[in-house]
Amino acid sequence: MCLAIPTQVVELQGETMARVRVGNSDTFLSASTMLLPEPPKVGDYLIVHAGFAMHALSGEEALSSLEAFREIAEALENEKTAK
């Protein structure tokens, strides 16, 4: 099972590559955009798996997903410290 975290395009690198930021972290990746039906723009949110952008998300969808991941991480941390 794979878990995909929304990424945000920070730079376009040629016609089929983009530099993306993972969630709200300081982690950046290069991702191929050749599988997308339309080229992304800087600021767009993408789901990236194995180096390929699989599909685009709205900003609302991406932020909602990121908030859900934060809540899960906090719950797991609270569970770990409660033991």
C-alpha positions as CSV (number, residue, x, y, z in Angstrom):
1,M,0.0,0.0,0.0
2,C,1.3,3.4,-0.9
3,L,0.6,6.7,0.7
4,A,0.7,9.8,-1.5
5,I,1.1,13.2,0.1
6,P,0.1,16.3,-1.9
7,T,3.0,18.2,-3.4
8,Q,3.0,21.8,-4.7
9,V,4.8,22.8,-7.9
10,V,7.5,25.4,-7.1
11,E,9.3,25.4,-10.5
12,L,8.8,24.0,-14.0
13,Q,11.8,22.3,-15.4
14,G,11.4,22.0,-19.1
15,E,8.3,20.6,-20.8
16,T,7.8,17.4,-18.7
17,M,9.5,18.0,-15.3
18,A,8.6,20.0,-12.2
19,R,10.3,20.6,-8.9
20,V,7.7,20.1,-6.2
21,R,7.6,20.6,-2.4
22,V,6.3,17.7,-0.3
23,G,3.5,18.9,1.9
24,N,4.6,21.8,4.1
25,S,8.1,20.3,4.6
26,D,11.5,21.4,3.4
27,T,11.6,18.3,1.1
28,F,11.7,18.9,-2.6
29,L,11.5,16.4,-5.5
30,S,11.7,16.4,-9.2
31,A,8.7,14.8,-10.8
32,S,7.8,13.9,-14.3
33,T,4.6,15.6,-15.5
34,M,4.3,13.6,-18.7
35,L,1.3,11.5,-17.4
36,L,-0.8,14.5,-16.7
37,P,-3.5,15.5,-19.2
38,E,-2.5,19.2,-19.0
39,P,0.8,20.8,-18.0
40,P,0.9,22.1,-14.5
41,K,1.6,25.6,-13.4
42,V,3.7,26.9,-10.5
43,G,1.5,26.7,-7.4
44,D,-0.6,23.7,-8.6
45,Y,-0.9,20.7,-6.3
46,L,0.0,17.2,-7.6
47,I,-0.1,13.7,-6.3
48,V,3.4,12.2,-7.1
49,H,4.2,8.5,-7.0
50,A,7.5,6.9,-7.9
51,G,8.7,10.2,-9.5
52,F,5.6,10.7,-11.7
53,A,2.8,13.2,-11.1
54,M,-0.3,11.0,-11.3
55,H,-3.0,13.7,-11.1
56,A,-3.7,17.3,-10.0
57,L,-5.6,18.4,-6.9
58,S,-7.4,21.6,-6.1
59,G,-5.8,23.7,-3.4
60,E,-8.8,22.8,-1.2
61,E,-8.3,19.1,-1.7
62,A,-4.6,19.3,-1.0
63,L,-4.9,21.4,2.1
64,S,-7.7,19.1,3.4
65,S,-5.4,16.0,2.8
66,L,-2.5,17.7,4.5
67,E,-4.6,18.6,7.6
68,A,-5.8,15.0,7.8
69,F,-2.2,13.8,7.7
70,R,-1.3,16.3,10.5
71,E,-4.1,15.0,12.6
72,I,-3.0,11.3,12.1
73,A,0.6,12.2,12.9
74,E,-0.5,14.0,16.1
75,A,-2.7,11.1,17.2
76,L,0.1,8.6,16.7
77,E,2.5,10.8,18.6
78,N,0.0,11.2,21.5
79,E,-0.5,7.5,21.5
80,K,3.2,6.8,21.6
81,T,3.8,9.3,24.5
82,A,0.9,7.9,26.5
83,K,2.5,4.4,26.7
